Amino acid sequence: MPKTRKLQAAQALREAFEQAMAADPRVFMVGLGASDPKGIFGTTSGLQEKFGAARVIDPPCSESALTGIAIGAALMGQRPILSHQRVEFSLLALEQIIDNAAKMHYVSRGQHRVPVVIRMIIGRGWGQGAQHAQSLEVLYSHIPGLKVVMPVTPADHKGMMLAAIADDSPVIFLEHRWCHYTEGEVPVDPVPASLDGPEKLADGEDITVVATSFMVLEAMQAVSAAAKYGVKADFFDLRVLRPLNLAAILASVKRTGRLLFIDTGWTTYGIGAEVVAQATEQAFDSLRAAPRRLGLPEMPVPASPVLAKSYYVTAADIVDTMLQMANPTADRQTARAELEAIRDRLPFDVPHPAFKGPF
């Protein structure tokens, strides 16, 4: 067994950057705030002091130009890591990402590779509102030529980042800022994780539950609570959105007959829509109930904490839906109340008690 110790996800990411840059001089980092005292949620703190301003670059604000520089450097044999502190900032560079990074290998008939990692931070809280708290993973998951990953655990933050840096394809690395505060065992050595599919977190025979990013943590609470009411779930962290490998999930649906997907983004046209569509196409005869999706409602992200309480899916919503699907006679009201009581003890729109501001 590899030697591990407990880290937060942000610390695990920083360690991945440090180890990758120490091992390979082609790896460099560029991003607004990379040398800021807060170091992009602590993920880049101290790296410029160690590797110098030529390899940890805190540039002027020009998202399209920075993305073009990173893509060009990758084409010339470097392995850049580009950070966008909000996924929305990457919208200014869509043409670069979609028409250059994603297509270069294809249009060059395999002669060129674009080994670039583009970090995009998603997530809510602290009044970020409609322009700075969106979850736009489905936008990038739609594009052939990109790889799209959404880590949850600290081990996956480190391992998947190491794998992304080593990959010859452009990788969109989506970090939910509330996941930066999760704690878990992380290998000391630079051990890459797979970028090829979901991870199974629990075994059950009554329902298949699949979630993305921070919603994995909410679903984890619900899966545990549902078991007390006789509903045991096969539970998956999707992890990799493109390439989408659903073999294990489809096998599970064929066994349980039920599927619930919890989306980090909007329900309509979301990742869950694709998963449900494929399950319906390939496991229709095994379904014992209509597949269900939970996600954000059809409106922009609110800044008000009062509105946010009605906007985001919670563990209470998930356990309610699980019981409705797999054990409709269970006391759903009590199940909801138990999880709502846990949630009410914490600030609803703050990711962690130590969190002091948006950056």
Residue pairs with C-beta under 8 A, 6 or more apart in sequence:
2 187
2 188
2 189
2 191
3 187
3 188
3 189
4 155
4 185
4 186
4 187
4 188
5 185
5 186
5 188
6 183
6 184
6 185
6 186
7 15
7 154
7 158
7 183
7 184
7 186
8 154
8 180
8 181
8 182
8 183
9 151
9 153
9 154
9 157
9 175
9 179
9 180
9 181
9 182
9 183
9 184
10 41
10 42
10 43
10 157
10 180
10 181
11 42
11 154
11 186
12 154
12 155
12 157
12 158
12 186
13 43
13 157
13 158
13 161
13 175
13 180
14 39
14 42
14 43
14 44
14 45
14 46
14 47
15 158
15 186
16 157
16 158
16 159
16 161
16 162
16 165
16 190
17 29
17 43
17 44
17 47
17 81
17 161
18 47
18 50
19 162
19 190
20 27
20 79
20 161
20 162
20 165
20 166
20 190
21 27
21 28
21 29
21 47
21 51
21 55
23 190
24 79
24 165
26 77
26 78
26 79
27 55
27 78
27 79
27 80
27 81
27 165
28 51
28 54
28 55
28 56
28 57
28 73
28 78
28 79
28 80
28 81
29 44
29 47
29 55
29 56
29 57
29 80
29 81
29 82
29 83
30 57
30 59
30 66
30 69
30 70
30 80
30 81
30 82
30 83
31 40
31 44
31 57
31 58
31 59
31 66
31 81
31 82
31 83
31 84
31 85
31 119
32 58
32 59
32 61
32 83
32 85
32 89
33 39
33 40
33 44
33 58
33 83
33 85
33 359
34 40
34 44
34 47
34 48
34 56
34 57
34 58
34 83
35 44
35 48
35 53
35 56
35 58
36 58
36 359
37 45
38 45
38 359
39 45
39 46
39 47
40 83
40 85
40 121
40 359
41 121
41 177
41 180
41 359
42 180
43 180
44 56
44 83
47 56
48 56
48 58
59 66
63 84
63 89
63 90
63 92
63 93
64 92
64 93
64 95
64 96
66 82
66 93
67 82
67 90
67 93
67 96
67 97
67 101
67 118
68 93
68 96
68 100
69 80
70 80
70 82
70 116
70 118
71 96
71 100
71 101
71 104
71 114
71 116
71 170
73 80
73 116
74 80
74 101
74 113
74 114
74 115
74 116
74 170
75 104
75 112
75 113
75 114
79 115
79 116
79 117
79 165
79 166
80 116
80 117
81 116
81 117
81 119
81 165
82 116
82 117
82 118
82 119
83 119
83 121
84 90
84 118
84 119
84 120
84 121
85 121
85 359
86 120
86 121
86 122
86 132
87 120
87 121
87 122
87 134
87 135
87 136
87 174
88 131
88 132
88 134
88 136
89 120
90 97
90 118
90 120
91 136
97 118
97 140
97 143
97 146
97 170
97 172
98 143
100 114
101 114
101 116
101 118
101 145
101 146
101 170
102 143
102 144
102 145
102 146
102 170
103 145
104 112
104 113
104 114
104 145
105 112
105 113
105 114
105 145
105 169
106 144
106 145
113 168
113 169
114 168
114 169
114 170
115 165
115 167
115 168
115 169
115 170
116 170
116 171
117 161
117 164
117 165
117 170
117 171
117 173
118 170
118 171
118 172
118 173
119 173
119 175
120 136
120 172
120 173
120 174
120 175
121 174
121 175
121 176
121 177
122 133
122 134
122 135
122 136
122 137
122 174
122 175
122 176
122 177
122 213
122 264
123 133
123 135
123 175
123 176
123 177
123 178
123 179
123 214
123 351
124 133
124 178
124 301
124 308
124 312
124 349
125 133
125 177
125 178
125 349
125 350
125 351
125 355
126 349
126 350
126 355
126 357
126 358
127 303
127 304
127 305
127 349
127 358
128 301
128 303
128 358
129 301
129 302
129 303
130 300
130 301
130 302
130 303
132 358
133 301
134 265
134 301
135 176
135 213
135 264
135 265
135 266
135 296
136 265
137 148
137 150
137 172
137 174
137 212
137 213
137 241
137 264
137 265
137 271
138 265
138 266
138 269
138 270
138 271
140 146
140 148
140 172
140 174
140 242
141 148
141 241
141 242
141 244
141 271
143 242
145 169
145 170
146 169
146 170
146 171
146 172
146 242
147 164
147 167
147 169
147 170
147 171
147 172
147 195
147 240
147 242
147 243
148 171
148 172
148 174
148 240
148 241
148 242
149 160
149 164
149 171
149 172
149 173
149 174
149 195
149 239
149 240
149 241
150 174
150 176
150 212
150 213
150 238
150 239
150 240
150 241
150 264
151 157
151 160
151 161
151 173
151 175
151 179
151 239
152 176
152 179
152 182
152 213
152 214
152 216
152 217
152 237
152 239
153 182
153 184
153 237
154 182
154 183
154 184
154 185
154 186
155 184
155 185
155 186
155 187
155 193
156 193
156 199
156 239
157 175
157 179
158 186
158 187
158 191
158 193
159 187
159 191
159 192
159 193
160 173
160 192
160 193
160 195
160 239
161 173
162 190
162 191
162 192
162 193
163 192
163 193
163 194
163 195
164 171
164 173
164 195
166 192
167 195
171 195
174 213
176 213
176 214
176 264
177 351
178 214
178 217
178 351
178 352
179 213
179 214
179 217
180 351
181 351
181 352
181 354
181 355
182 217
195 240
196 240
196 243
196 245
197 239
197 240
197 245
197 247
197 248
198 210
198 236
198 237
198 238
198 239
198 240
198 245
198 246
198 248
198 249
199 236
199 237
199 239
200 234
200 235
200 236
200 248
201 216
201 220
201 223
201 235
201 236
201 237
202 223
202 232
202 233
202 234
202 235
203 232
203 234
204 223
204 227
204 231
204 232
204 233
204 234
204 235
204 256
205 232
205 234
205 255
205 256
206 230
206 231
206 232
206 233
206 256
206 258
206 326
206 327
207 231
207 233
207 234
207 256
207 258
207 259
207 260
207 322
207 325
207 326
208 233
208 234
208 235
208 236
208 249
208 252
208 253
208 256
208 258
208 259
208 260
209 219
209 222
209 223
209 233
209 234
209 235
209 236
209 260
209 261
209 262
209 318
209 322
210 235
210 236
210 238
210 249
210 259
210 260
210 261
210 262
210 272
210 275
211 218
211 219
211 235
211 236
211 237
211 238
211 261
211 262
211 263
211 264
212 237
212 238
212 241
212 262
212 263
212 264
212 271
213 264
214 264
215 262
215 263
215 264
215 313
216 237
218 262
218 313
218 314
218 315
218 318
219 235
219 262
219 315
219 318
220 235
221 315
221 318
221 319
221 339
221 342
222 315
222 316
222 318
222 319
222 322
222 339
223 233
223 235
223 322
225 315
225 319
225 335
225 338
225 339
226 232
226 233
226 319
226 322
226 323
226 326
226 335
227 233
228 335
229 323
229 327
229 330
229 331
229 335
230 327
230 330
231 322
231 323
231 326
231 327
231 330
233 322
234 252
234 255
234 256
236 248
236 249
236 252
238 271
238 275
241 271
244 274
244 275
246 275
246 278
246 279
249 259
249 275
249 279
250 278
250 279
250 282
250 283
253 259
253 279
253 283
253 286
253 287
254 283
254 286
255 286
257 286
257 287
257 288
257 289
258 287
258 288
258 289
258 291
258 325
258 326
259 275
259 276
259 279
259 287
259 291
259 292
260 291
260 292
260 293
260 294
260 318
260 321
260 322
260 325
261 271
261 272
261 275
261 276
261 291
261 292
261 293
261 294
262 272
262 293
262 294
262 295
262 313
262 318
263 270
263 271
263 272
263 293
263 294
263 295
263 296
263 313
264 295
265 271
265 295
265 296
266 295
266 296
266 297
266 298
267 273
267 293
267 294
267 295
267 296
267 297
267 298
268 298
270 293
270 295
272 293
272 294
272 295
273 293
276 291
276 293
279 287
279 291
280 287
280 291
289 325
289 326
292 321
292 325
294 313
294 317
294 318
294 321
295 313
296 311
296 312
296 313
297 311
299 311
301 311
302 308
302 311
305 348
305 349
308 348
308 349
309 348
314 339
314 340
314 343
315 339
315 342
315 343
316 335
316 336
316 337
316 339
316 340
316 343
317 336
319 332
319 335
319 336
319 339
320 332
320 335
320 336
323 330
323 332
323 335
324 332
347 353
